[in-house]
């Protein structure tokens, strides 16, 4: 069995999946569903759960929506998720992220990864004032 699944288009989706697709489109004020959701639709329970979680976590809160998208890009860059970098990078740009901010974000990601690996490899004790 291949790990790769083909996207399930709206017209081929079950009523349960269509309901989630409809909510995604209504929430995002769009007329299309991106491939992540279409592939996840092979597991309708996971589709509904992940969508509900994304709506809650990425929705209104105490952190600015642009900052949330930039954090998502940073973690996705660290995890090497090309799809999420593209998706949330686009969302961040739509929320106002400039190319300069994107460059600075990637510099921070690179720096944090470098220093995290050094601290881990050198087994550096956490300083008392940081606790």
C-alpha positions in Angstrom: 0.0 0.0 0.0 1.3 3.4 -1.0 1.4 6.2 1.6 0.4 8.7 -1.2 -3.3 9.2 -1.5 -5.1 11.0 -4.3 -7.1 14.1 -3.3 -10.9 13.6 -2.9 -12.6 16.3 -4.9 -15.8 17.9 -3.6 -18.1 16.2 -6.1 -16.6 12.8 -5.1 -16.7 13.4 -1.3 -19.1 11.8 1.1 -21.7 14.0 2.8 -19.6 14.0 6.0 -16.6 15.2 4.1 -18.6 17.8 2.1 -19.8 19.3 5.4 -16.2 19.9 6.5 -15.3 21.2 3.0 -18.3 23.6 3.2 -17.2 24.8 6.6 -13.6 25.4 5.4 -14.8 27.4 2.4 -17.2 29.4 4.5 -14.7 30.1 7.3 -11.9 31.1 4.8 -14.3 32.9 2.5 -13.1 31.0 -0.6 -14.5 28.7 -3.2 -11.8 26.0 -3.2 -10.3 23.4 -1.0 -6.6 22.9 -0.9 -4.9 19.5 -1.3 -4.1 19.0 2.3 -7.8 18.7 3.2 -8.6 16.7 0.0 -6.0 14.1 0.9 -6.9 14.1 4.6 -10.5 13.4 3.5 -9.7 9.7 3.2 -10.0 9.7 7.0 -13.2 11.8 7.7 -12.7 11.6 11.5 -9.2 13.1 11.2 -10.4 15.6 8.7 -13.0 16.9 11.1 -10.7 16.8 14.1 -7.8 18.6 12.4 -10.1 21.3 10.9 -11.7 21.9 14.3 -8.2 22.2 15.9 -6.9 24.6 13.2 -10.0 26.8 13.5 -9.5 27.0 17.2 -5.7 27.5 17.3 -5.3 29.7 14.3 -8.6 31.6 14.9 -9.0 34.7 17.0 -6.9 34.8 20.2 -4.4 36.9 22.0 -1.7 36.4 19.4 -2.0 38.6 16.2 -3.1 36.5 13.1 0.1 37.5 11.2 2.3 36.4 14.1 0.4 33.0 14.2 1.1 32.5 10.5 4.7 33.5 10.8 5.2 31.0 13.7 3.6 28.3 11.6 6.1 29.1 8.8 9.0 29.0 11.3 8.0 25.6 12.6 7.3 24.3 9.1 10.7 25.4 8.0 12.3 23.6 10.9 10.3 20.5 10.1 11.0 20.7 6.4 7.4 20.8 5.4 7.4 22.4 1.9 3.6 22.3 1.7 3.1 24.1 5.0 5.8 26.7 4.2 3.9 27.5 1.0 0.5 27.4 2.5 1.2 29.4 5.6 3.7 31.6 3.8 0.9 32.6 1.5 -1.4 33.2 4.4 1.2 35.4 6.1 1.8 37.4 3.0 -2.0 37.9 2.7 -2.0 39.2 6.3 0.8 41.6 5.5 4.2 39.8 5.9 6.8 41.6 3.8 9.8 39.9 2.1 12.0 41.6 4.6 10.1 40.0 7.4 10.2 36.7 5.7 14.0 36.9 5.3 14.4 37.9 9.0 12.1 35.1 10.1 14.2 32.5 8.2 17.4 33.9 9.7 15.9 33.5 13.2 14.8 29.9 12.3 18.4 29.1 11.1 20.0 30.7 14.1 17.7 28.9 16.6 18.3 25.6 14.9 22.1 26.1 15.0 22.2 27.2 18.7 19.7 24.5 19.7 21.9 21.8 18.2 25.0 23.2 19.9 23.3 23.4 23.3 22.0 19.9 22.9 25.3 18.4 21.7 27.3 20.3 24.4 24.7 19.4 27.0 24.7 22.9 28.4 23.0 23.3 31.8 20.1 25.8 32.0 21.2 28.9 33.9 19.5 29.4 37.3 18.0 32.8 36.4 16.2 31.3 33.4 14.3 28.8 35.5 
